[in-house]
Amino acid sequence: MLIDVHAHFLHDRTPRADWRERNASRLRAGERVGITIHLASILGSWGLTSPIYFPSPDDCRHGNDYLLQLQREHPERIRGYVAVNPNYTDHALGEIRRCLDGGMIGVKLAASRRADDPLLDPICGLAAERGVPVLQHIWQHRRRDYPGQEASDALELGRLAARHRSVPFILAHIGGGGDWLQSLPAIRGLPNVMVDLSGSGVDGGMLETCLEAVGAERLLWGCDLTIETGWAKLRYLERILSSADLERVRWRNAARIFPSGAFPSD
């Protein structure tokens, strides 16, 4: 088993005309790497009809609908996170219920609101009620505001996780940009926060430092947009981890925090 906990797909309301080809190429690359399950989200219209990080309710629903369709078309290969904009509380809660009932297995929060904002509390309360994890987009050590997003850092995610200790949180893409060395101390003492190893960053010492900070039991393998860097990290992990710890990072940790029966061999 190899579970990519941070994947993305496109659909017909995205800026790219080659969205079908890009979806197919992700699945082909996944076959070459050996990915069993792509655990994915779709961020609204990816900026075509509403901002990427502030998607409209209609764009959230359309993206989630297409991901539900992909799950039905590839039941052995694709699972979904419900992507919501917490600025629309009632819509977000309804969308989470609808999509979890439809077969999705987690919640995706991007950069629509800071992670420690009280607006996220109802969403996390519902995640606790339904027994699903929350993948939170993180900019490692945010030093300023960025246009078009309310990017969160690990300190803010830590404050949210401390308020909702029964919810498993996934700190997104430790290699996705920013100073990841600043993120690890912020969540070291929060056992309900897992570290997603995805992102295009492949810095020397990154994986060893993650292991030292939280242990193999709190690491999740993933790719995000660049499967080749996920593959490179996997090959490196094969050389620094025991076989038991490698299995934890490849899939067992994910199987532990997602609902029972979510994956073929669970």
Secondary structure, DSSP 8 states (H G I E B T S, - for coil): --EEEEEE---TTSS-TTHHHHHHHHHHHHHHHT-SEEEEE--TTTTSSS-TTS--HHHHHHHHHHHHHHHHH-TTTEEEEEEE-TTSHHHHHHHHHHHHHTT--EEEE-SSS-TTSGGGHHHHHHHHHHT--EEE---BT--S--TT-----HHHHHHHHHH-TTS-EEE--TTSSB-GGGTHHHHTT-TTEEEE--SS---TTHHHHHHHHH-GGGEE---TT-HHHHHHHHHHHHHHS-HHHHHIIIIIHHHHHS-TT-STT-
